[in-house]
Amino acid sequence: MTEKIVLPNITIETAKGKYSLYELDKQVYSLLGYQIIKWCDPLPCLVKKENVTKLIKCRKVFSDSLKAALQYDPNSIPPKTINTSMIPLYTLFGHIKLGYEYKNDKQSNLSITWTKDQINRYINSPNIYTSYGTQGESIFHATKKNSIVGQIGMIIGSKEPWVEAICIRNGAKKIITVDYYKELETHFESISYKNAIELCKESESYFETMDFMVSFSSIEHSGLGRYGDPLDPFADIKEVEKIWCILKPGGILFLGFHIGIDSIVFNFHRIYGFLRLPLLFQGYNLIETYFDTNEKPFQFTKESIEYAMFNQYLFVLQKQY
């Protein structure tokens, strides 16, 4: 007989009302193939209900990523609404608030260039993180304290090379940028580009090859179609699973996005709270949390989520197993 997990006697406010952790385990996580295994203050820790080796698991993750990539239609227009049949999955069976704000930022047919002078200006600039105001400064402090010196890393989603420049400044040996641009010429010897669809086709060759990966203000858009990607209610979770497969054992993921009460603003972005964060963090240990200009990490608590005011936190996650 399986021993019952003892969880704190707290309730979580969702779009459907207040629910205990036991109720959410049964009504949300279990239906998605997960289960709560312990309390990792301030969130429950989940495990996926699967009994396969790491390589077999990642082959399926890579295969699913490729199938999704092959659904891409270069002539499509980003959608303005979610098909009614998909709403339960996008909202975790009604527990996540759904709103609408439309953006068409499709960029798959774009070809852009980052010149060597442009990247050097970022590297040498005292305001290297200005693309996201002071909130982007968290990447600088996190990659400095959790040393990336001499390491090879991958950056998921990038409009301007400020994250790349931060990593180079903090000692990274090589950076691979991944996005949906048709082409991205970097003209910088330690920075290269990989199209996101091509990465899906070649994913298995990247199995456990990266020392670290960075995603800042990117994951929350996955599967919403805003950037021309296929609709998928769990694309953000699948992306983090793919990152897990690409990271070396013990590798580090620097993951940044908006925190607050769980919600989706379609097709603009997601906001992560008590419900969805455990799904993203599954398979990782939360090492540290950073915000804004603070050089030191802060203690991530229940109040950190409740009073986040949609700020972008940066989580330092270490791959388990």
N, C-alpha and C positions, 0 to 999 in steps of 0.2 A: 504494500500500500504506500502510495506516494505521500511524503510528509507535507503538510500544508505550510505554505510560506506565510510567515507572520509579517504583516504590513502595518504601517502607522494608521491610526484611526483618524484619517483626515478625509475631507471631501474636496473634490475638484469641481470648479464651476465650469460648465460647458454650455454650448448653445441650447442644449435640451434641459438644463438644470444642474443640480448638484448630484455628484455621484461619488461613491467610495472607490478606492483603488481596486477592490475585489470586483465591483460591478463593471468598471472599465476594462479589467482584464478579461472578463467574460463577454462583454458586449462590443468591445472594440478589438483589442489585441489578439484574442483567441481566434476571432473571425478572420483575421489577416494572417494567421499562421505563426503568431508569436505568443509568448507567455511571460508574465512577470516572474523573475527568479529570486529577486531580493530588492531591498530598498537601498538606493544609492543617493542619499540625501543631496539635492532636493527632488530627485526624480526616481521613478522605478527603473530598475535595470531589466531589460528584456533579453530573451534568447529566441532565436528562430527555431521552430519545430522541424528540424531536418537532421538526418543522420547520414551525412556524406563527408567525404574527405574534402580538404580545403581546395584541392585542384579541381575536383568534380564540381564543387559549389561554384568556383570561379568560372569554369567553362560554361556553366549555365548562365551566370551573370553576363559573361561576354556575349554569349549567343543571343540572349534577350536584348542586349544593347544593340547588337547588329540588326536584329529584326525591327527594332524601333527606328533605327537610322534609315533602314531601307524603305520605311513608310513615308519618308520625306518627299514632299511634292514642291519643286522649285517654283511652280506657278500658283501655289495656294496663297490665300490671304489670311493672316492670323484671325482666328475666330473671335467673335464678340460675346458669345454665350456658351455655356456648357450644355451638352446634350442632357436632357432630363434623366436618362437612364444612368448617366455617369455621376450625377450629383451625389448619391449616397457614398460613393467611393472617395470623391474629392473632399467631402465633408466628414469623413470617418463616421458614416451612418448618422449624420445629422448633428454630431457633437461639435463641429467646427462651423463658425459663422461664415456665411457666404455673401460677398458683395461684388460689385462690378465697377471697373475702371479700365477703359480700353487703351491699349498701346499697340502700335505697329512698328516694331523695331527690327523687322526681318533684315538680316544682314548676310545671308548665305552667299549671295552673288557678288558681294563686295570684295575688292582686292585693295589692301592697304599696305602702307610702307612705314616702318619705324626706322628712321635713319640713325646712324651711329652717333651723330651729334645730338639728336633728340634724346636718345637713351642716356648719353653721358650727362646731358643737362639735368635729367631726372636724378641720376646717381649723385651728382654733385650739388643738387639743390637742397637748401635747408628746409624747404617745404615740399619734400618729395611726395607726400601723401595728400596733396591738395585736391585730388580728384574727388575724394569723399570727405573733404574738410578735415576736422580734427579726428573724426572717427576712424579714418584710415591709418592714423598713427599707431594704432594698436598692433598692426602687422609688424611695424618696425621693432617695437619693444618685444613682442613675442618671439620673433625670429632671431633677435639678438640674445635674449635670455636662454631660449631653447636652441642652442647653437646649430647653425646649418653650415658652418665653415667647412669647405671642401666637399660638400654634398651635392647630389644631383636631385633636382626637384621639378615638379610639374605644376603649372598654374591653370586652373579651370576657369575660363571666361575672362576676357581682358579687352577693354576698349582702348586704354592708354597703358604704356609700359611702366606704370609707377610701382606696381607690385613686383614686377621683374627687377626693376632698379633697386628696390629695397633689399631683395634677396641677394643681388649681386653685391650691393654695398655691405651687407652683413656676411659676406664670405662664401656664398654658394658657388660651386664650381661650374655648374651648367643648369640652364632652365629650359624647359619645354613648355610653350604656351599652347593651350588647346581651346579652340573656339570654332564657330560655324562660318568664318570668313572663307571665301573661295581660295584666296591667297593672302598670306601675310609675310612680307619680306622684312627681316629684322636688321640686316646689315650689321650685326653684332655677333661676334664669334661664339660667345657663350650663351646666346639666346636663339632657340629655333622654334619653329611652328609646326603644329600637327592639326589638321582639320578634324573636327570632332567625329565626323562620319568615318573618315579614314582610320581614326583611332579605334573605332568600334570594329572595323574590319580586321585590324591587326592586334586587337587587344591581348590575345594570348601571348604574343611576343613581348608584351610589357608586364607579364605576370611577375609580381614581387621584384620590381626593378628600381622603384623610386625610394630615395631616403626620406623625402617629405613631399607634401602636396599642399597647395594653397587654393582656397576658394573663398572669395570675399564678394558678397552681394551678387551671387550667381546661382547657387543651388536653389534658392527660393523661387526662381523663375522657371525651373525645369518642368516640362510637361504642361505648361500653360499656353504654349503656342505663340507667345509674344515675339519671340525671336525666330519664328519659323520652324520651331521644333514640333514633333508630333505630340498630340494631346495624350497625356498619361497621368492619372491621378497620383501615381507613386513614382514618378520619374525622379524626383529629388532623392527619395530613399534608395532607388536603384543606382543613382549616380554615386551616392556615398558608399554603397556596396561595391561598385566598380572601383572606386578609389581604394577601398580596403584591399581589393585583389591586386591592385597595381603597387601598393606600398609594400616595402620589405617588412618582414616580421619586426615589430617594435617601431615601425616607421611612424612619422608624425603628420597629422592633418591639422592645418591651421584653417579653421572653418568660421566664416563670419556671415551673419545675416540678422534680420530684424527680429527682435524678441518682444513678446507681449502676450495678450490673450489670443489663443489660437484662432486664426481666421485666414480666409482666402479672398483676395480682391482680384477677381478675374477680369482680364488676363494679365494683370499688372504684377502681382507678387503674392507670396505667402508670408504670414507672420507666425512665428513659432512660439508655442507655450508648452504647458504641462502635457498635452496630449501627443503632439507630434515629435517633440524633442527626443523622447525615449526611442522612437523608431529610427531617428537619424543616428543616435549614439550607439545603437546596438552593434556589438563587435568592437567597440572602442572603450578605452578608459579615459575619463575626463581628467586631464592633468591640471590645467589652469584656465582662467577666464580673464580676458582683458577688455578694457573699454576706453575709448577716446585717448586722451593724452597721458593717462596714468602709466608710468614706467613699470609699476609693479602690478601683478595680477590681484584681483579682488575675490572675495569669497562669494561664490555663486550660491544663492539661497532662493527660497520660495518667493521672498519679497523682491528679489532681483528680476523675477519674471512678472510679478503682479504690477510693479511700478516701473517697468522698463520704458514706457512711453514710446515704444516702437524704435528704440535705439538699436544700433548694430553692435552686438557683442562679438568678440572673437574668441572662439573656443580652441584650446590646444588639446587635441585628442590623440591618443596613442593606440595603434593597432594591437588588439589582443591576439593571442594564440601564436 
